[in-house]
Amino acid sequence: MRQIRLTVIAGAASILGLAVAFAGPAASAVGQQAIPRASGPFKIGPSSSAGTVVLSPTGERVAVFDVSSGRGKARVCLISPTGRKCASSVLLSPPTSSDDTFGTPGVFIPAKNHVVVLQNTCCDSNPDSTVLYTSTDGGKTFRAPVRVGELGVDVSELIGSQILFSEENSSFGLQVVSVPVTATSPAATATISTRDAFDVGLGQYKGGALVGTDFSGKSTTTYLYYAPKGKNFDEASSYRSVGKINGEAVLGMSGSALVTYVVKTGAVRLRMFGGSGFGPARTVPHVKGGIGTWDTVDQDPSGHVHVFAILATAGYEMFEVSTSDGGKTWSSAAKLGDGINSDFLSAAVNSKGKGFVLGNSPAWGYPVP
């Protein structure tokens, strides 16, 4: 999904994230309210994991996150375009009573009323512990889970009719699994690189799969790969190297947008993929990483890139800035309300710039006006 995870550098306690200043005739302060405040956040309910959110064709928000029910279940919450609570919700149980839930569940809407949820479970006797739940009534009810692979789920992305997912902080290397949205059996795991994979980002470009990861050894380097449309995303040979960025780590990917930070300075940079490689780095003006920052990125269907951030230095307010030209210029800031309770964010925005940000600890909803 379209999200940025918090990053810990080489075992240190420093968390790097986004702080944004704003393009225009004069730079604005982070705390400045540039447009009227949105309706503000609302509490959805308890959560035991980070979550993800997607918008239905009619604007309904479908959020999924784990809850401490039994050994762990995934909760699917349906929220109307103007709602401030779950209009309906359902708990999804793992395949067996001995399974726990792990990672970050992903939710996708491949077609009208067709909702699928991807969840990592563990640890019964079956090695294929990641499962797919399917709904044909818009997320109100789901079929029994289908096992789709061994790899855990920290990040996931819908590319056409395929769901691509990957696991972070893996000593087995950069690995991905791709399954159809109608999967009935497990798929193989493709190992793109045997180098340890720390942060991982997934994106897409014209039906092809983008994968990015970083490695923190003596120095930090980001490695980027692309498999064009028509290739088998479950085969490592389908992926070719499309970039190597020294001294920078992955903050996240969404669509063709890559967001990294410079390890030595904390500066945050945006690059856009163009088919053969990534374009020039565009530094988000006045951005520095630092402790007490949480953020996410989403490229909407029109191609605009939206960045959402919660900054301790700005009173833990969540705000949004966006760019329509690949980071050459940025919008003014829009405040979305108090974000002090959230430390992981996922966002979904439509082509009109309206959408939803999902926070956690517990689950919170932030309408995007």
Secondary structure, DSSP 8 states (H G I E B T S, - for coil): --EE--EE-TT-S-EE-------SSS---TT---S---S--EEEE--SS-EEEEE-TTS-EEEEEEE-STT-EEEEEEE-TT-SS-SEEEEE--SSTT-EEEEEEEEEEEETTEEEEEEEEE-SS-S--EEEEEESSSSSS----EEEESS--SEEEEETTEEEEE-SSBTT-EEEEEEETT--S----EEEE-S-B-SEEEEEETTEEEEEEEEESSSEEEEEEEE-TTS-TT-GGG-EEEEEEETEEEEEEETTEEEEEETTT--EEEEEB-SSSB---EE-TT----TTEEEEEEE-TTS-EEEEEEEGGGTTEEEEEEESSTTSS----EEEEE-TT-S--EEEE-TTS-EEEEETTTEEEEEE-
